[in-house]
């Protein structure tokens, strides 16, 4: 409960409403009914918020900012009380906050070791409390309840602008002293205006004593008992520290394969996947949610049929793994056989290695329609291997689609296109993607060498490290950064922040640390695409939207690549730059970047190098887009207006900047929009993204199988590298003409 004098409370309501297009008379009348003491209001702040939220609808969207200001008022009061400064001040001493939370074991001592008191006090003066007014209610609620630093009793200490400044300081801690202050200021500018967001692990953990900063990891499992258990242990460590993990298991022998020459002894991949499933459940992410693991298998693997049934809700529970996510690695030739209703052959990878002397998964088709992979595949067919099984390709595809409509997965990974477009083919293969399908980087398994007793009671194990993929993410808020025309200023500081994560981060798995430093991979992404289309008055199902995607993402790609090149001048290239498509110039030729500015950038990179081997990836970023008050990723909105249930009240949400000018753009929402236009948009932007895109299909549950198949075929033909969930409704969708065509 908080106590206010009547006039004080009414003045506060007027203050919260300042600058908003809302009328508060009815709201005030409703609040006045809570008067329990003469001239004094004893009122729970939740009541003030609840009544504010009740006013939100499609015609009254700005009440979300009013509710956010009430919530901020509460945060300010709590922080002032816990930190010991006057509650009339919104923000207290920044230096005192840092000293206090280091003393309490919340902040890292590095903040005081790297920065002087004078610098910190200067940064404190740069904090702009008025930028808190940019938050919607869902945005400030999400930031405050999940990410702001609290003590071990969950008491409020850190405020929103302080979180942005701490992230800026932490990521810039090792910059050269003459330039460091400028970089901190620029990073704070970018974050506090909500022009960009950092990934969830960075948002949660930067400046704190615990947790790592990277979002995504991909492990490749070698076909041995030692490797399988080592991998499970590594995945548990990453899961504990908040990482999402992709696991490629295509090298593991199939069910019925031989072990040490004894035929029929292997149980295949399913038991090992069930172990990963148990890891996901039992090793949660810092106590906030269960682990998130996706497992990928090749569509030619002998166990693919059992794999596709893993998440189904019927059948033998001993063969199910409901808490992991599945992805299928698909070559062009499979899609060709699906389209022509041809045959498909399954193999045991162990037998292929033993008999053929090569691993099928280590090849890809260098051109569309021809290449090394299909040549090796046909050799396996002609060798008449014992494990070989012939099935109609369309039957495998049907099983995939059936699982997708029931569970949303498997995700689709088009391996030939991924590897053809890989800027670093000189260093290896890409076997699969990550949990959210936007990361595609070189992979290889870590291999156990030997175990030795080096002292009486000291045992040392030796491994040859493989490429254990790590990616560090942040995203541009298109709905704010593009209208404000700040991309040229924003992207260089964003690339620098991402690059610094690589050096500052502490990873619990050494192979990941080695790979992180070797490739210096980052994933600069975007969110707010539908928001931006609404502001630009561009309808989704149009060529204008496709062309806009092409032009905008080419600009983002150019600025990102240029920023990494400029950073390379200052700090050097990634270690295996020589021989890459960046160094040879093939990267630019493959994408048709032939105009003068691109050709000049190609020459600049060949002269100066590039800092990061992989640069762009569009993640789902649902949570951070809520904080920034925009739409998720490149997805359309679900509805223009919906209600989210919380513990004791309901939170109404509207599409961002919803009004009479934007309504018609948002009205045709996710499940109504023709998904063929979504594929076209993503094909246009995929040309400019060196990694991939978390791209969901939104379909009604009664979609015809042929229509869903045509969507997959279109995605493959138009050069998409991956697709994410097939999200289907539980009932019919009105106005859905395209899905019955």
ZAMARGU-4260 file (C-alpha; in steps of 0.2 Angstrom, whole numbers, plus 5000, padded with zeros to 4 digits):
<rodrens>
0) 5000/5000/5000 | 5005/5018/4997 | 4998/5033/5005 | 4994/5049/4996 | 4985/5065/4999
5) 4970/5067/4988 | 4977/5082/4978 | 4994/5074/4977 | 4987/5058/4969 | 4977/5068/4957
10) 4992/5079/4952 | 5002/5063/4949 | 4988/5056/4938 | 4990/5073/4928 | 5008/5071/4927
15) 5007/5053/4921 | 4995/5058/4907 | 5006/5073/4901 | 5009/5072/4883 | 4997/5057/4880
20) 4981/5058/4870 | 4970/5051/4884 | 4956/5058/4895 | 4958/5054/4913 | 4942/5060/4921
25) 4933/5043/4922 | 4949/5036/4928 | 4950/5048/4942 | 4932/5045/4947 | 4935/5027/4948
30) 4951/5029/4959 | 4942/5041/4971 | 4931/5027/4976 | 4945/5019/4985 | 4946/5033/4998
35) 4947/5025/5015 | 4954/5039/5026 | 4949/5057/5026 | 4960/5067/5014 | 4972/5052/5013
40) 4972/5038/4999 | 4979/5022/5005 | 4980/5012/4988 | 4989/4998/4981 | 4999/5003/4966
45) 4993/4988/4957 | 4975/4995/4957 | 4981/5011/4949 | 4989/5000/4935 | 4975/4988/4934
50) 4962/5002/4931 | 4974/5010/4918 | 4976/4994/4908 | 4957/4992/4908 | 4956/5008/4897
55) 4967/5000/4883 | 4958/4995/4867 | 4961/4997/4848 | 4956/5015/4849 | 4965/5020/4866
60) 4982/5013/4864 | 4991/5026/4874 | 4985/5020/4890 | 4999/5008/4890 | 5011/5022/4892
65) 5001/5029/4906 | 5001/5012/4915 | 5020/5011/4912 | 5023/5028/4921 | 5013/5022/4936
70) 5025/5006/4936 | 5040/5017/4934 | 5034/5028/4949 | 5033/5012/4960 | 5051/5007/4954
75) 5058/5024/4958 | 5051/5024/4975 | 5057/5006/4979 | 5075/5010/4972 | 5075/5026/4982
80) 5070/5017/4998 | 5083/5003/4996 | 5097/5014/4990 | 5094/5028/5003 | 5091/5044/4993
85) 5075/5055/4993 | 5060/5047/4984 | 5057/5064/4975 | 5073/5060/4965 | 5069/5047/4951
90) 5088/5042/4950 | 5101/5042/4964 | 5120/5041/4963 | 5126/5030/4950 | 5143/5027/4958
95) 5134/5023/4975 | 5123/5010/4966 | 5139/5001/4958 | 5148/5001/4975 | 5133/4995/4984
100) 5129/4980/4972 | 5147/4975/4971 | 5147/4974/4990 | 5132/4964/4989 | 5139/4952/4976
105) 5127/4956/4962 | 5138/4967/4951 | 5156/4962/4945 | 5170/4971/4954 | 5177/4974/4936
110) 5166/4989/4935 | 5176/4998/4949 | 5193/4990/4943 | 5191/4996/4925 | 5183/5013/4928
115) 5188/5027/4940 | 5175/5036/4951 | 5177/5051/4941 | 5172/5042/4925 | 5157/5033/4933
120) 5151/5050/4940 | 5152/5057/4923 | 5142/5042/4915 | 5129/5045/4929 | 5127/5063/4923
125) 5123/5056/4906 | 5109/5046/4911 | 5092/5052/4904 | 5077/5047/4915 | 5065/5055/4903
130) 5070/5040/4891 | 5060/5029/4903 | 5045/5036/4895 | 5048/5027/4879 | 5042/5010/4888
135) 5025/5003/4885 | 5018/4994/4900 | 5023/4976/4894 | 5040/4983/4890 | 5044/4990/4907
140) 5036/4976/4916 | 5046/4963/4907 | 5062/4973/4909 | 5059/4975/4928 | 5054/4958/4932
145) 5067/4948/4922 | 5082/4959/4919 | 5085/4974/4931 | 5098/4970/4945 | 5090/4966/4962
150) 5098/4959/4978 | 5097/4941/4984 | 5080/4946/4992 | 5073/4952/4976 | 5073/4970/4981
155) 5074/4984/4968 | 5090/4993/4966 | 5094/4995/4947 | 5083/5006/4936 | 5081/5005/4918
160) 5093/5018/4912 | 5106/5011/4924 | 5104/4994/4916 | 5108/5002/4899 | 5123/5011/4905
165) 5130/4996/4914 | 5128/4986/4898 | 5137/5000/4889 | 5151/5001/4902 | 5153/4982/4903
170) 5154/4979/4885 | 5167/4994/4882 | 5178/4990/4897 | 5193/4985/4887 | 5192/4999/4873
175) 5207/5010/4872 | 5206/5024/4885 | 5206/5039/4873 | 5191/5032/4864 | 5182/5022/4878
180) 5171/5036/4885 | 5165/5040/4867 | 5160/5022/4864 | 5151/5020/4881 | 5141/5036/4877
185) 5137/5029/4859 | 5132/5012/4866 | 5121/5020/4879 | 5113/5031/4866 | 5108/5016/4856
190) 5101/5006/4870 | 5092/5020/4879 | 5083/5026/4864 | 5077/5008/4861 | 5086/5009/4844
195) 5093/4991/4847 | 5092/4978/4860 | 5106/4966/4866 | 5102/4947/4867 | 5094/4940/4883
200) 5109/4933/4891 | 5119/4950/4888 | 5104/4960/4894 | 5102/4949/4910 | 5121/4946/4914
205) 5131/4961/4908 | 5140/4969/4923 | 5135/4955/4935 | 5145/4942/4944 | 5136/4927/4936
210) 5131/4920/4919 | 5138/4921/4901 | 5133/4933/4888 | 5131/4922/4872 | 5114/4916/4866
215) 5117/4902/4854 | 5128/4886/4854 | 5130/4871/4842 | 5138/4855/4846 | 5143/4841/4833
220) 5143/4824/4841 | 5157/4811/4836 | 5151/4793/4834 | 5158/4786/4850 | 5152/4783/4868
225) 5165/4795/4875 | 5160/4809/4864 | 5141/4806/4867 | 5143/4807/4886 | 5156/4822/4884
230) 5144/4831/4873 | 5129/4828/4886 | 5140/4835/4900 | 5145/4851/4889 | 5127/4854/4885
235) 5122/4853/4903 | 5135/4866/4907 | 5129/4878/4894 | 5111/4875/4898 | 5114/4879/4916
240) 5122/4896/4911 | 5107/4901/4900 | 5112/4895/4882 | 5101/4888/4869 | 5109/4873/4861
245) 5108/4865/4844 | 5115/4847/4843 | 5120/4838/4826 | 5119/4819/4829 | 5120/4814/4811
250) 5137/4806/4813 | 5130/4793/4826 | 5127/4776/4820 | 5109/4770/4817 | 5099/4757/4826
255) 5105/4739/4821 | 5122/4745/4816 | 5137/4735/4822 | 5148/4739/4837 | 5166/4733/4837
260) 5161/4722/4823 | 5146/4714/4832 | 5131/4716/4820 | 5114/4723/4826 | 5121/4730/4843
265) 5118/4748/4841 | 5102/4756/4848 | 5103/4771/4836 | 5101/4789/4840 | 5084/4789/4850
270) 5091/4783/4867 | 5104/4797/4866 | 5091/4810/4861 | 5081/4804/4876 | 5096/4808/4887
275) 5097/4825/4880 | 5079/4827/4884 | 5082/4823/4902 | 5096/4835/4902 | 5085/4849/4896
280) 5072/4845/4910 | 5084/4843/4924 | 5097/4856/4921 | 5087/4872/4919 | 5093/4890/4914
285) 5097/4899/4930 | 5081/4893/4938 | 5070/4903/4926 | 5065/4890/4913 | 5070/4872/4908
290) 5084/4870/4896 | 5082/4873/4877 | 5090/4860/4866 | 5086/4856/4847 | 5093/4840/4839
295) 5096/4839/4820 | 5097/4823/4810 | 5100/4820/4791 | 5085/4815/4781 | 5095/4801/4774
300) 5100/4794/4791 | 5093/4776/4794 | 5084/4782/4810 | 5075/4797/4802 | 5058/4789/4803
305) 5059/4786/4822 | 5067/4803/4824 | 5052/4811/4816 | 5040/4803/4828 | 5050/4809/4844
310) 5038/4823/4848 | 5021/4815/4843 | 5008/4813/4857 | 5004/4795/4853 | 5013/4779/4851
315) 5027/4771/4862 | 5032/4783/4875 | 5049/4774/4876 | 5052/4781/4859 | 5047/4799/4863
320) 5056/4815/4869 | 5044/4829/4871 | 5055/4842/4879 | 5068/4843/4865 | 5066/4851/4848
325) 5069/4843/4831 | 5077/4848/4815 | 5080/4839/4798 | 5095/4842/4787 | 5089/4842/4769
330) 5099/4841/4753 | 5092/4848/4737 | 5091/4830/4730 | 5078/4825/4743 | 5067/4840/4738
335) 5069/4836/4720 | 5063/4818/4724 | 5049/4824/4734 | 5043/4835/4720 | 5044/4821/4707
340) 5038/4808/4719 | 5054/4798/4717 | 5062/4786/4729 | 5073/4790/4743 | 5087/4779/4752
345) 5091/4779/4770 | 5109/4773/4776 | 5118/4770/4792 | 5132/4783/4793 | 5144/4770/4802
350) 5142/4758/4788 | 5145/4771/4775 | 5161/4776/4783 | 5167/4758/4785 | 5162/4752/4768
355) 5163/4768/4757 | 5178/4776/4766 | 5169/4793/4767 | 5156/4802/4777 | 5141/4807/4767
360) 5137/4822/4778 | 5154/4829/4774 | 5149/4834/4756 | 5136/4846/4748 | 5131/4850/4731
365) 5141/4865/4725 | 5128/4870/4712 | 5109/4868/4712 | 5106/4852/4704 | 5123/4845/4704
370) 5138/4842/4715 | 5148/4831/4726 | 5134/4826/4738 | 5123/4818/4726 | 5137/4809/4718
375) 5143/4801/4734 | 5124/4797/4738 | 5122/4788/4722 | 5138/4778/4725 | 5131/4772/4742
380) 5115/4767/4732 | 5125/4757/4719 | 5136/4749/4733 | 5120/4740/4739 | 5124/4743/4758
385) 5116/4731/4770 | 5108/4746/4780 | 5100/4754/4764 | 5082/4756/4765 | 5071/4762/4750
390) 5056/4773/4754 | 5046/4785/4744 | 5053/4803/4747 | 5035/4810/4748 | 5031/4798/4763
395) 5046/4805/4773 | 5040/4823/4769 | 5022/4818/4774 | 5029/4812/4791 | 5038/4829/4793
400) 5022/4839/4789 | 5011/4828/4800 | 5023/4831/4815 | 5024/4850/4811 | 5005/4852/4811
405) 5005/4842/4828 | 5020/4849/4837 | 5027/4864/4826 | 5043/4854/4822 | 5054/4848/4814
410) 5063/4864/4808 | 5070/4863/4790 | 5088/4865/4787 | 5093/4866/4768 | 5111/4861/4769
415) 5116/4863/4751 | 5111/4881/4750 | 5119/4884/4768 | 5135/4877/4762 | 5135/4885/4745
420) 5133/4902/4753 | 5145/4899/4768 | 5159/4913/4768 | 5171/4901/4776 | 5170/4885/4766
425) 5189/4885/4767 | 5188/4880/4785 | 5175/4867/4785 | 5156/4861/4784 | 5140/4867/4791
430) 5130/4852/4797 | 5115/4860/4805 | 5108/4876/4813 | 5104/4881/4831 | 5089/4881/4842
435) 5081/4895/4833 | 5087/4891/4815 | 5096/4908/4812 | 5114/4903/4816 | 5124/4893/4802
440) 5143/4892/4805 | 5157/4879/4802 | 5156/4864/4814 | 5166/4849/4818 | 5166/4836/4832
445) 5178/4837/4847 | 5188/4821/4848 | 5195/4812/4863 | 5213/4807/4861 | 5219/4799/4877
450) 5219/4799/4896 | 5235/4799/4907 | 5239/4798/4925 | 5252/4813/4927 | 5254/4812/4946
455) 5249/4799/4959 | 5231/4806/4960 | 5230/4818/4945 | 5222/4811/4929 | 5222/4822/4913
460) 5211/4819/4898 | 5216/4826/4881 | 5205/4831/4867 | 5206/4838/4849 | 5194/4853/4850
465) 5182/4854/4836 | 5172/4869/4830 | 5159/4871/4844 | 5148/4885/4837 | 5145/4901/4848
470) 5135/4916/4842 | 5133/4933/4850 | 5117/4942/4846 | 5109/4959/4846 | 5095/4967/4835
475) 5090/4983/4827 | 5073/4990/4831 | 5067/4994/4814 | 5051/5002/4820 | 5062/5016/4828
480) 5079/5016/4820 | 5073/5017/4802 | 5060/5031/4804 | 5073/5041/4814 | 5086/5038/4801
485) 5100/5032/4812 | 5106/5016/4804 | 5123/5024/4799 | 5127/5029/4817 | 5119/5014/4825
490) 5126/4999/4816 | 5145/5003/4819 | 5142/5004/4838 | 5132/4988/4838 | 5145/4979/4829
495) 5158/4985/4841 | 5147/4979/4856 | 5145/4962/4848 | 5163/4960/4845 | 5168/4965/4862
500) 5156/4951/4869 | 5168/4938/4862 | 5183/4944/4872 | 5174/4948/4888 | 5163/4932/4889
505) 5167/4918/4900 | 5161/4901/4893 | 5160/4885/4903 | 5165/4874/4888 | 5183/4877/4882
510) 5179/4871/4864 | 5166/4885/4863 | 5179/4897/4869 | 5192/4892/4856 | 5179/4893/4842
515) 5173/4910/4848 | 5190/4917/4847 | 5194/4908/4830 | 5179/4915/4820 | 5174/4930/4831
520) 5156/4926/4824 | 5142/4939/4828 | 5124/4939/4823 | 5117/4957/4820 | 5098/4955/4817
525) 5082/4965/4817 | 5065/4965/4824 | 5050/4977/4821 | 5047/4972/4802 | 5028/4973/4803
530) 5029/4988/4814 | 5040/4997/4800 | 5028/4991/4786 | 5013/4999/4796 | 5023/5015/4798
535) 5027/5016/4780 | 5010/5011/4775 | 5016/4996/4765 | 5004/4981/4764 | 5012/4964/4768
540) 5005/4954/4753 | 5013/4966/4740 | 5028/4967/4729 | 5032/4984/4737 | 5035/4974/4754
545) 5046/4962/4745 | 5056/4976/4736 | 5057/4986/4753 | 5064/4971/4761 | 5077/4969/4748
550) 5083/4987/4748 | 5083/4989/4767 | 5092/4973/4771 | 5105/4977/4757 | 5108/4993/4766
555) 5109/4984/4783 | 5121/4971/4776 | 5132/4985/4768 | 5133/4995/4784 | 5137/4979/4795
560) 5150/4972/4783 | 5158/4990/4782 | 5158/4992/4801 | 5167/4975/4803 | 5180/4980/4790
565) 5183/4996/4799 | 5185/4987/4816 | 5197/4976/4807 | 5208/4991/4803 | 5209/4995/4822
570) 5209/4977/4830 | 5214/4965/4816 | 5204/4951/4806 | 5198/4935/4813 | 5211/4922/4813
575) 5206/4912/4798 | 5202/4926/4786 | 5214/4921/4773 | 5206/4909/4760 | 5188/4915/4765
580) 5176/4921/4753 | 5178/4938/4761 | 5196/4938/4757 | 5194/4931/4739 | 5179/4943/4735
585) 5168/4928/4730 | 5156/4933/4744 | 5151/4949/4734 | 5151/4940/4717 | 5139/4926/4724
590) 5127/4939/4729 | 5128/4950/4714 | 5135/4965/4723 | 5142/4973/4708 | 5139/4992/4710
595) 5153/5004/4714 | 5151/5005/4733 | 5150/4986/4735 | 5165/4984/4724 | 5175/4997/4734
600) 5170/4988/4750 | 5176/4972/4743 | 5193/4980/4739 | 5194/4988/4756 | 5191/4971/4764
605) 5204/4962/4753 | 5216/4976/4759 | 5211/4978/4778 | 5202/4962/4782 | 5186/4960/4791
610) 5184/4957/4810 | 5170/4944/4810 | 5169/4929/4800 | 5150/4928/4801 | 5140/4944/4804
615) 5121/4944/4802 | 5107/4933/4809 | 5089/4936/4812 | 5083/4929/4828 | 5065/4927/4835
620) 5069/4940/4849 | 5051/4940/4855 | 5055/4945/4873 | 5067/4960/4868 | 5055/4966/4855
625) 5042/4968/4869 | 5054/4978/4880 | 5057/4989/4865 | 5039/4991/4861 | 5039/4984/4843
630) 5034/4968/4834 | 5045/4952/4835 | 5058/4948/4822 | 5052/4948/4804 | 5035/4940/4809
635) 5018/4948/4807 | 5008/4952/4822 | 4996/4938/4829 | 4982/4951/4832 | 4980/4970/4832
640) 4973/4968/4850 | 4974/4954/4863 | 4975/4951/4882 | 4989/4942/4891 | 4984/4934/4908
645) 4995/4938/4922 | 4994/4932/4941 | 4981/4944/4947 | 4975/4954/4932 | 4975/4954/4913
650) 4987/4965/4902 | 4979/4971/4886 | 4991/4972/4871 | 4990/4982/4855 | 5000/4982/4839
655) 5013/4996/4841 | 5008/5013/4835 | 4991/5006/4831 | 4979/5020/4825 | 4968/5024/4810
660) 4983/5026/4799 | 4991/5009/4803 | 4976/4998/4807 | 4973/4991/4789 | 4992/4985/4788
665) 4990/4976/4805 | 4972/4969/4802 | 4978/4955/4791 | 4987/4946/4804 | 4999/4931/4805
670) 4986/4917/4802 | 4977/4927/4788 | 4991/4933/4778 | 4996/4923/4763 | 5012/4914/4768
675) 5018/4914/4750 | 5022/4932/4752 | 5031/4929/4768 | 5042/4917/4759 | 5045/4930/4745
680) 5050/4943/4758 | 5062/4931/4766 | 5070/4926/4750 | 5073/4944/4746 | 5082/4947/4763
685) 5091/4931/4764 | 5102/4936/4750 | 5109/4949/4761 | 5110/4939/4777 | 5126/4929/4778
690) 5119/4917/4791 | 5100/4913/4792 | 5083/4919/4798 | 5071/4912/4811 | 5056/4911/4799
695) 5039/4904/4805 | 5025/4898/4794 | 5008/4903/4801 | 4995/4891/4795 | 4977/4885/4800
700) 4976/4868/4807 | 4965/4863/4792 | 4977/4868/4779 | 4978/4856/4765 | 4994/4845/4764
705) 4997/4850/4746 | 4997/4869/4751 | 5009/4866/4766 | 5020/4855/4754 | 5020/4869/4741
710) 5026/4882/4754 | 5041/4871/4759 | 5045/4868/4740 | 5044/4887/4737 | 5055/4891/4752
715) 5068/4879/4746 | 5067/4884/4728 | 5069/4903/4732 | 5085/4900/4742 | 5079/4900/4760
720) 5092/4892/4771 | 5081/4887/4786 | 5063/4888/4791 | 5058/4888/4810 | 5041/4883/4817
725) 5025/4878/4807 | 5013/4887/4819 | 4996/4881/4817 | 4980/4887/4825 | 4968/4876/4835
730) 4953/4881/4825 | 4948/4888/4808 | 4954/4905/4803 | 4942/4917/4795 | 4947/4926/4779
735) 4960/4913/4775 | 4958/4911/4756 | 4976/4906/4751 | 4977/4891/4762 | 4963/4882/4753
740) 4970/4886/4735
</rodrens>
